[in-house]
């Protein structure tokens, strides 16, 4: 049972609608994150996302059935660990990468999680590695090299800036690895009969609790140690808080729920390539609303990354 029942559409078309919904909500989440990071640190940003998710899930409880709310002790422990790895550690890596590279560059690199998943599935579930994996790997590697292109005059930026960009690329790749492990664990739970909506609900709930608790502990530690607050250009605005909350609700709740709901209705080979196009949406949104600019070869790199991720999912 899902949070929402939609009638009037056949199962296949409804699955396509859910997959497109995941693409859209995953794509618009990173610009919200960057908007919030202009006014907040990483801990505050995670707390805003977690608070938004907890409020949203509280509203959705009346629409959730027993198969969503009651999963069993082993599933609860697994999802608590996954939320820590996937949504705290992995997302912090992604946030730092976004700060150093921008949404339009960092987010396509984090989509490498689709590249890791076939190898994890081979190691964990014994699935075969197909030729699509290696062709897709070529496209992703080529795309990453184009996305992280040099300056127009053919010279690298200052060495310190180059190092910062390289660290951003490494952190974005690590974020993708954390996300791949989290998604693979969700797949494992699904094979054990755990409802997709229940996976989405409890991952969001555990992440929200963890992020808010981390922020409180961080604030208490700073207060006990008498560490002065970090200097800021201005006060955190209501818009910044709402952007952080929206990033959690759109990306980690609605987007994930749409993707998980699409899988029982359409093949993963159809849902995954559709979801893999979300970096294009993120890049367009960042250029339209965040004043980011990409050169033609970087747009080509994003297309290569999306194409490679889609091929890997075939």
C-alpha positions as a Markdown table, in Angstrom:
| # | Residue | x | y | z |
|---|---|---|---|---|
| 1 | Unk | 0.0 | 0.0 | 0.0 |
| 2 | Unk | 1.3 | 3.4 | -1.0 |
| 3 | Unk | 0.7 | 6.8 | 0.6 |
| 4 | Unk | -1.3 | 7.8 | -2.4 |
| 5 | Unk | -3.8 | 6.0 | -4.7 |
| 6 | Unk | -4.1 | 7.2 | -8.3 |
| 7 | Unk | -6.9 | 5.7 | -10.4 |
| 8 | Unk | -7.7 | 6.1 | -14.1 |
| 9 | Unk | -4.2 | 5.1 | -15.4 |
| 10 | Unk | -3.0 | 1.7 | -16.5 |
| 11 | Unk | -0.2 | 0.2 | -14.4 |
| 12 | Unk | 2.5 | 0.8 | -17.0 |
| 13 | Unk | 1.6 | 4.4 | -17.7 |
| 14 | Unk | 1.3 | 5.1 | -14.0 |
| 15 | Unk | 4.8 | 3.6 | -13.5 |
| 16 | Unk | 6.2 | 5.9 | -16.2 |
| 17 | Unk | 4.5 | 8.8 | -14.4 |
| 18 | Unk | 6.1 | 7.9 | -11.1 |
| 19 | Unk | 9.5 | 7.5 | -12.8 |
| 20 | Unk | 9.2 | 11.0 | -14.4 |
| 21 | Unk | 8.2 | 12.3 | -11.0 |
| 22 | Unk | 11.4 | 10.9 | -9.4 |
| 23 | Unk | 13.4 | 12.6 | -12.2 |
| 24 | Unk | 11.8 | 15.9 | -11.6 |
| 25 | Unk | 12.0 | 15.9 | -7.8 |
| 26 | Unk | 15.5 | 14.5 | -7.7 |
| 27 | Unk | 16.5 | 17.2 | -10.2 |
| 28 | Unk | 15.2 | 20.2 | -8.4 |
| 29 | Unk | 16.5 | 19.2 | -5.0 |
| 30 | Unk | 20.2 | 20.3 | -5.5 |
| 31 | Unk | 19.4 | 23.9 | -6.3 |
| 32 | Unk | 17.3 | 24.1 | -3.1 |
| 33 | Unk | 20.3 | 22.7 | -1.2 |
| 34 | Unk | 22.7 | 25.3 | -2.6 |
| 35 | Unk | 20.2 | 28.1 | -1.8 |
| 36 | Unk | 20.2 | 26.9 | 1.8 |
| 37 | Unk | 23.9 | 26.4 | 2.0 |
| 38 | Unk | 24.4 | 30.1 | 1.2 |
| 39 | Unk | 23.1 | 30.9 | 4.7 |
| 40 | Unk | 23.8 | 27.7 | 6.7 |
| 41 | Unk | 26.6 | 25.3 | 7.5 |
| 42 | Unk | 26.4 | 21.6 | 6.8 |
| 43 | Unk | 25.0 | 20.7 | 10.2 |
| 44 | Unk | 22.3 | 23.3 | 10.0 |
| 45 | Unk | 21.4 | 22.3 | 6.5 |
| 46 | Unk | 21.0 | 18.7 | 7.5 |
| 47 | Unk | 18.9 | 19.8 | 10.4 |
| 48 | Unk | 16.6 | 21.8 | 8.2 |
| 49 | Unk | 16.2 | 18.9 | 5.7 |
| 50 | Unk | 15.5 | 16.5 | 8.6 |
| 51 | Unk | 13.0 | 18.8 | 10.2 |
| 52 | Unk | 11.2 | 19.3 | 6.9 |
| 53 | Unk | 11.1 | 15.5 | 6.4 |
| 54 | Unk | 9.8 | 14.8 | 9.9 |
| 55 | Unk | 7.0 | 17.3 | 9.5 |
| 56 | Unk | 6.0 | 15.9 | 6.1 |
| 57 | Unk | 6.0 | 12.3 | 7.4 |
| 58 | Unk | 3.9 | 13.3 | 10.4 |
| 59 | Unk | 1.3 | 14.6 | 8.0 |
| 60 | Unk | 1.4 | 11.4 | 5.9 |
| 61 | Unk | 1.0 | 9.0 | 8.8 |
| 62 | Unk | -2.9 | 8.9 | 8.5 |
| 63 | Unk | -2.5 | 7.7 | 4.9 |
| 64 | Unk | 0.0 | 5.0 | 5.7 |
| 65 | Unk | -1.1 | 1.4 | 6.3 |
| 66 | Unk | 0.4 | -1.2 | 8.6 |
| 67 | Unk | 2.7 | -2.5 | 5.9 |
| 68 | Unk | 4.3 | 1.0 | 5.9 |
| 69 | Unk | 4.5 | 1.6 | 9.6 |
| 70 | Unk | 5.4 | -1.9 | 10.9 |
| 71 | Unk | 8.4 | -3.5 | 9.3 |
| 72 | Unk | 10.2 | -5.6 | 11.9 |
| 73 | Unk | 13.2 | -5.0 | 14.1 |
| 74 | Unk | 15.8 | -6.1 | 11.5 |
| 75 | Unk | 14.4 | -3.8 | 8.9 |
| 76 | Unk | 14.4 | -0.9 | 11.3 |
| 77 | Unk | 18.0 | -1.4 | 12.2 |
| 78 | Unk | 19.0 | -1.8 | 8.6 |
| 79 | Unk | 17.2 | 1.4 | 7.5 |
| 80 | Unk | 18.7 | 3.3 | 10.5 |
| 81 | Unk | 22.2 | 2.4 | 9.3 |
| 82 | Unk | 21.4 | 3.1 | 5.7 |
| 83 | Unk | 20.1 | 6.5 | 6.5 |
| 84 | Unk | 23.3 | 7.3 | 8.4 |
| 85 | Unk | 25.5 | 6.2 | 5.5 |
| 86 | Unk | 23.3 | 7.4 | 2.6 |
| 87 | Unk | 21.7 | 10.6 | 3.8 |
| 88 | Unk | 24.2 | 11.9 | 6.4 |
| 89 | Unk | 27.7 | 10.9 | 5.3 |
| 90 | Unk | 26.9 | 10.7 | 1.6 |
| 91 | Unk | 24.9 | 13.9 | 1.4 |
| 92 | Unk | 27.6 | 15.8 | 3.4 |
| 93 | Unk | 30.1 | 14.8 | 0.8 |
| 94 | Unk | 27.7 | 16.0 | -1.9 |
| 95 | Unk | 27.1 | 19.3 | -0.1 |
| 96 | Unk | 30.8 | 20.1 | 0.0 |
| 97 | Unk | 31.1 | 19.1 | -3.6 |
| 98 | Unk | 28.2 | 21.4 | -4.5 |
| 99 | Unk | 29.9 | 24.3 | -2.6 |
| 100 | Unk | 33.2 | 23.7 | -4.5 |
| 101 | Unk | 32.0 | 22.8 | -8.0 |
| 102 | Unk | 28.4 | 24.2 | -8.2 |
| 103 | Unk | 25.2 | 22.2 | -8.7 |
| 104 | Unk | 25.5 | 21.9 | -12.5 |
| 105 | Unk | 28.9 | 20.2 | -12.2 |
| 106 | Unk | 28.8 | 18.4 | -8.9 |
| 107 | Unk | 25.4 | 16.7 | -9.3 |
| 108 | Unk | 26.2 | 14.9 | -12.6 |
| 109 | Unk | 29.3 | 13.5 | -10.9 |
| 110 | Unk | 27.3 | 12.2 | -7.9 |
| 111 | Unk | 25.0 | 10.4 | -10.4 |
| 112 | Unk | 27.9 | 7.9 | -10.7 |
| 113 | Unk | 25.9 | 6.0 | -8.1 |
| 114 | Unk | 24.2 | 4.3 | -11.0 |
| 115 | Unk | 27.7 | 3.2 | -12.2 |
| 116 | Unk | 28.5 | 1.6 | -8.9 |
| 117 | Unk | 25.3 | -0.4 | -8.5 |
| 118 | Unk | 25.9 | -3.1 | -11.1 |
| 119 | Unk | 29.2 | -4.0 | -9.5 |
| 120 | Unk | 27.6 | -4.0 | -6.0 |
| 121 | Unk | 24.8 | -6.2 | -7.4 |
| 122 | Unk | 27.5 | -8.5 | -8.9 |
| 123 | Unk | 29.3 | -8.8 | -5.6 |
| 124 | Unk | 26.2 | -8.8 | -3.3 |
| 125 | Unk | 23.4 | -10.5 | -5.3 |
| 126 | Unk | 25.5 | -12.5 | -7.8 |
| 127 | Unk | 24.1 | -10.7 | -10.8 |
| 128 | Unk | 26.0 | -10.9 | -14.1 |
| 129 | Unk | 28.0 | -7.9 | -15.4 |
| 130 | Unk | 26.8 | -7.2 | -19.0 |
| 131 | Unk | 28.4 | -5.3 | -21.8 |
| 132 | Unk | 26.1 | -2.4 | -21.0 |
| 133 | Unk | 28.0 | -1.9 | -17.8 |
| 134 | Unk | 31.4 | -1.4 | -19.6 |
| 135 | Unk | 29.9 | 0.8 | -22.4 |
| 136 | Unk | 28.1 | 2.9 | -19.8 |
| 137 | Unk | 31.4 | 3.2 | -17.8 |
| 138 | Unk | 33.1 | 4.6 | -20.8 |
| 139 | Unk | 30.5 | 7.3 | -21.3 |
| 140 | Unk | 30.5 | 8.2 | -17.6 |
| 141 | Unk | 34.3 | 8.6 | -17.5 |
| 142 | Unk | 34.3 | 10.6 | -20.7 |
| 143 | Unk | 31.5 | 12.8 | -19.4 |
| 144 | Unk | 33.2 | 13.4 | -16.1 |
| 145 | Unk | 36.4 | 14.6 | -17.9 |
| 146 | Unk | 34.3 | 17.0 | -20.0 |
| 147 | Unk | 32.2 | 18.3 | -17.0 |
| 148 | Unk | 35.4 | 19.1 | -15.1 |
| 149 | Unk | 36.8 | 20.8 | -18.2 |
| 150 | Unk | 39.6 | 23.4 | -18.2 |
| 151 | Unk | 39.1 | 27.1 | -18.5 |
| 152 | Unk | 38.4 | 28.5 | -22.0 |
| 153 | Unk | 42.0 | 29.8 | -22.4 |
| 154 | Unk | 43.3 | 26.3 | -22.1 |
| 155 | Unk | 45.1 | 26.8 | -18.8 |
| 156 | Unk | 44.3 | 25.5 | -15.4 |
| 157 | Unk | 43.2 | 27.9 | -12.7 |
| 158 | Unk | 45.5 | 28.6 | -9.8 |
| 159 | Unk | 46.9 | 25.5 | -8.2 |
| 160 | Unk | 44.9 | 26.0 | -5.0 |
| 161 | Unk | 41.6 | 26.3 | -7.0 |
| 162 | Unk | 42.5 | 23.3 | -9.0 |
| 163 | Unk | 43.1 | 21.3 | -5.8 |
| 164 | Unk | 39.7 | 22.5 | -4.4 |
| 165 | Unk | 38.0 | 21.3 | -7.6 |
| 166 | Unk | 39.8 | 18.0 | -7.5 |
| 167 | Unk | 38.7 | 17.5 | -3.9 |
| 168 | Unk | 35.2 | 18.4 | -4.9 |
| 169 | Unk | 35.2 | 15.7 | -7.7 |
| 170 | Unk | 36.5 | 13.1 | -5.3 |
| 171 | Unk | 33.8 | 13.9 | -2.7 |
| 172 | Unk | 31.1 | 13.8 | -5.3 |
| 173 | Unk | 32.3 | 10.3 | -6.4 |
| 174 | Unk | 32.3 | 9.2 | -2.7 |
| 175 | Unk | 28.8 | 10.6 | -2.3 |
| 176 | Unk | 27.7 | 8.5 | -5.3 |
| 177 | Unk | 29.3 | 5.4 | -3.7 |
| 178 | Unk | 27.4 | 6.0 | -0.4 |
| 179 | Unk | 24.1 | 6.4 | -2.3 |
| 180 | Unk | 24.7 | 3.2 | -4.3 |
| 181 | Unk | 25.2 | 1.2 | -1.1 |
| 182 | Unk | 22.0 | 2.7 | 0.2 |
| 183 | Unk | 19.9 | 2.0 | -2.9 |
| 184 | Unk | 21.3 | -1.6 | -3.0 |
| 185 | Unk | 20.3 | -2.1 | 0.6 |
| 186 | Unk | 16.8 | -0.9 | -0.2 |
| 187 | Unk | 16.7 | -3.4 | -3.1 |
| 188 | Unk | 17.8 | -6.1 | -0.6 |
| 189 | Unk | 14.9 | -5.2 | 1.7 |
| 190 | Unk | 12.5 | -5.2 | -1.2 |
| 191 | Unk | 13.5 | -8.7 | -2.1 |
| 192 | Unk | 12.7 | -9.6 | 1.5 |
| 193 | Unk | 9.1 | -8.4 | 1.1 |
| 194 | Unk | 9.5 | -4.9 | 2.8 |
| 195 | Unk | 7.0 | -2.4 | 1.2 |
| 196 | Unk | 8.7 | 0.3 | -0.9 |
| 197 | Unk | 6.7 | 3.0 | 0.8 |
| 198 | Unk | 7.8 | 1.6 | 4.2 |
| 199 | Unk | 11.4 | 1.8 | 3.1 |
| 200 | Unk | 10.9 | 5.4 | 2.0 |
| 201 | Unk | 9.0 | 6.4 | 5.2 |
| 202 | Unk | 11.4 | 4.9 | 7.7 |
| 203 | Unk | 14.6 | 6.0 | 5.9 |
| 204 | Unk | 13.2 | 9.5 | 6.0 |
| 205 | Unk | 12.2 | 9.3 | 9.6 |
| 206 | Unk | 15.5 | 7.9 | 10.8 |
| 207 | Unk | 17.4 | 10.5 | 8.8 |
| 208 | Unk | 15.3 | 13.3 | 10.2 |
| 209 | Unk | 15.8 | 12.1 | 13.8 |
| 210 | Unk | 19.6 | 11.6 | 13.2 |
| 211 | Unk | 20.1 | 15.0 | 11.6 |
| 212 | Unk | 18.1 | 17.0 | 14.2 |
| 213 | Unk | 19.9 | 15.1 | 17.0 |
| 214 | Unk | 23.3 | 15.8 | 15.4 |
| 215 | Unk | 22.5 | 19.5 | 15.2 |
| 216 | Unk | 21.5 | 19.6 | 18.9 |
| 217 | Unk | 24.6 | 17.7 | 20.0 |
| 218 | Unk | 26.8 | 20.0 | 17.8 |
| 219 | Unk | 25.2 | 23.1 | 19.3 |
| 220 | Unk | 25.6 | 21.7 | 22.8 |
| 221 | Unk | 29.2 | 20.8 | 22.2 |
| 222 | Unk | 29.9 | 24.3 | 20.9 |
| 223 | Unk | 28.2 | 25.9 | 23.9 |
| 224 | Unk | 30.0 | 23.7 | 26.4 |
| 225 | Unk | 33.4 | 24.4 | 24.7 |
| 226 | Unk | 32.5 | 28.1 | 24.4 |
| 227 | Unk | 33.3 | 28.1 | 20.7 |
| 228 | Unk | 32.0 | 31.3 | 19.1 |
| 229 | Unk | 29.6 | 31.0 | 16.2 |
| 230 | Unk | 31.0 | 31.1 | 12.7 |
| 231 | Unk | 30.9 | 34.5 | 11.1 |
| 232 | Unk | 28.1 | 34.9 | 8.5 |
| 233 | Unk | 27.3 | 37.4 | 5.9 |
| 234 | Unk | 23.8 | 37.8 | 7.3 |
| 235 | Unk | 21.2 | 36.1 | 9.4 |
| 236 | Unk | 19.5 | 32.9 | 8.2 |
| 237 | Unk | 16.4 | 33.9 | 6.5 |
| 238 | Unk | 13.0 | 32.1 | 6.3 |
| 239 | Unk | 13.7 | 31.5 | 2.7 |
| 240 | Unk | 16.9 | 29.7 | 3.5 |
| 241 | Unk | 15.2 | 27.5 | 6.1 |
| 242 | Unk | 12.4 | 26.7 | 3.7 |
| 243 | Unk | 14.8 | 25.8 | 0.9 |
| 244 | Unk | 16.6 | 23.4 | 3.2 |
| 245 | Unk | 13.3 | 21.8 | 4.3 |
| 246 | Unk | 12.2 | 21.6 | 0.7 |
| 247 | Unk | 15.4 | 19.9 | -0.4 |
| 248 | Unk | 14.7 | 17.1 | 2.1 |
| 249 | Unk | 11.0 | 16.7 | 1.2 |
| 250 | Unk | 11.4 | 16.9 | -2.6 |
| 251 | Unk | 14.6 | 14.8 | -3.0 |
| 252 | Unk | 14.5 | 12.3 | -0.1 |
| 253 | Unk | 10.8 | 11.8 | 0.4 |
| 254 | Unk | 8.8 | 12.5 | -2.7 |
| 255 | Unk | 11.5 | 11.7 | -5.3 |
| 256 | Unk | 12.5 | 8.4 | -3.6 |
| 257 | Unk | 8.8 | 7.4 | -3.1 |
| 258 | Unk | 8.1 | 8.1 | -6.8 |
| 259 | Unk | 11.1 | 5.9 | -7.8 |
| 260 | Unk | 10.3 | 3.1 | -5.4 |
| 261 | Unk | 6.6 | 3.2 | -6.5 |
| 262 | Unk | 7.6 | 2.9 | -10.2 |
| 263 | Unk | 9.5 | -0.3 | -9.8 |
| 264 | Unk | 6.5 | -2.7 | -9.2 |
| 265 | Unk | 4.8 | -1.2 | -12.2 |
| 266 | Unk | 7.6 | -1.0 | -14.9 |
| 267 | Unk | 10.9 | -2.8 | -15.4 |
| 268 | Unk | 13.9 | -1.3 | -13.7 |
| 269 | Unk | 15.5 | -1.1 | -17.2 |
| 270 | Unk | 12.9 | 1.5 | -18.0 |
| 271 | Unk | 12.7 | 3.3 | -14.7 |
| 272 | Unk | 16.5 | 3.7 | -14.2 |
| 273 | Unk | 17.3 | 5.5 | -17.5 |
| 274 | Unk | 14.4 | 7.9 | -16.8 |
| 275 | Unk | 15.6 | 8.6 | -13.3 |
| 276 | Unk | 19.2 | 9.0 | -14.6 |
| 277 | Unk | 18.2 | 12.1 | -16.5 |
| 278 | Unk | 17.8 | 14.1 | -13.3 |
| 279 | Unk | 21.3 | 15.8 | -13.6 |
| 280 | Unk | 20.1 | 17.6 | -16.7 |
| 281 | Unk | 17.1 | 19.0 | -14.8 |
| 282 | Unk | 19.5 | 20.0 | -11.9 |
| 283 | Unk | 21.9 | 21.7 | -14.4 |
| 284 | Unk | 19.1 | 23.6 | -16.1 |
| 285 | Unk | 17.6 | 24.7 | -12.8 |
| 286 | Unk | 21.0 | 25.8 | -11.5 |
| 287 | Unk | 21.7 | 27.9 | -14.6 |
| 288 | Unk | 18.2 | 29.4 | -14.7 |
| 289 | Unk | 17.9 | 30.2 | -11.0 |
| 290 | Unk | 21.3 | 30.1 | -9.4 |
| 291 | Unk | 23.3 | 32.1 | -12.0 |
| 292 | Unk | 25.6 | 29.2 | -12.8 |
| 293 | Unk | 27.1 | 29.0 | -16.3 |
| 294 | Unk | 28.3 | 26.0 | -18.2 |
| 295 | Unk | 30.5 | 25.9 | -21.3 |
| 296 | Unk | 29.3 | 23.8 | -24.3 |
| 297 | Unk | 31.8 | 21.0 | -23.6 |
| 298 | Unk | 30.4 | 20.8 | -20.0 |
| 299 | Unk | 26.9 | 20.4 | -21.3 |
| 300 | Unk | 28.2 | 17.7 | -23.6 |
| 301 | Unk | 29.8 | 16.1 | -20.5 |
| 302 | Unk | 26.5 | 16.1 | -18.6 |
| 303 | Unk | 24.8 | 14.4 | -21.6 |
| 304 | Unk | 27.6 | 11.8 | -21.6 |
| 305 | Unk | 27.2 | 11.1 | -17.9 |
| 306 | Unk | 23.4 | 10.8 | -18.2 |
| 307 | Unk | 23.7 | 8.6 | -21.2 |
| 308 | Unk | 26.3 | 6.4 | -19.5 |
| 309 | Unk | 24.2 | 6.0 | -16.4 |
| 310 | Unk | 21.2 | 5.1 | -18.5 |
| 311 | Unk | 23.2 | 2.5 | -20.4 |
| 312 | Unk | 24.4 | 1.0 | -17.2 |
| 313 | Unk | 20.8 | 0.6 | -16.0 |
| 314 | Unk | 19.8 | -1.4 | -19.1 |
